[in-house]
Amino acid sequence: MFGEFPKDFADGRSSTSTSTGPQGGRVREGHRDPLRPFPGTIGVARAEPGKYSTVPPGPFGGNMDIRELTEGTTLYVPVFVPGALLWSGDSHAAQGNGEVNLTALETAFKEFNITLDIVKSKPMECRASG
């Protein structure tokens, strides 16, 4: 087990279900989980060349797991390399406030439609958290 409390929840479990789409929900044990799809990871290429993990977030984006990053929201990231090299993955159908125990309602997007706008000459302050 992974996450913040592996010793406290050593008998973790997973289940598989079929959703009825973004406006529907997942039903399990008599409870309906509302779906709010979002990308768990999204970002652009880092300024430094090389191979990197997408797990630690940074100014480039990364594994941010921001459950509010749903349809209609805006995310600003600086562009470090020509073409930005935008990428996304770790699709979620829904999630609580962060992946404390590394779980969410994981899914796969058949489509992921986004609109990209280039905002030139707009400096961004990039700060590392923690």
Stockholm file with secondary structure:
# STOCKHOLM 1.0

chainA/1-130         MFGEFPKDFADGRSSTSTSTGPQGGRVREGHRDPLRPFPGTIGVARAEPGKYSTVPPGPFGGNMDIRELTEGTTLYVPVFVPGALLWSGDSHAAQGNGEVNLTALETAFKEFNITLDIVKSKPMECRASG
#=GR chainA/1-130 SS CCSSCTTTTTTCCCCCCCCCCTTSEEEETTEEEECCCEEEEEECCCSSCSCCCSSSCBTTEEECCCTTCCTTCCCCCCCCSTTTTCEEEEEEEECSSSCTTSCCEECCCSCCCCCCCCCTTCCCCCCCCC
#=GC SS_cons         CCSSCTTTTTTCCCCCCCCCCTTSEEEETTEEEECCCEEEEEECCCSSCSCCCSSSCBTTEEECCCTTCCTTCCCCCCCCSTTTTCEEEEEEEECSSSCTTSCCEECCCSCCCCCCCCCTTCCCCCCCCC
//
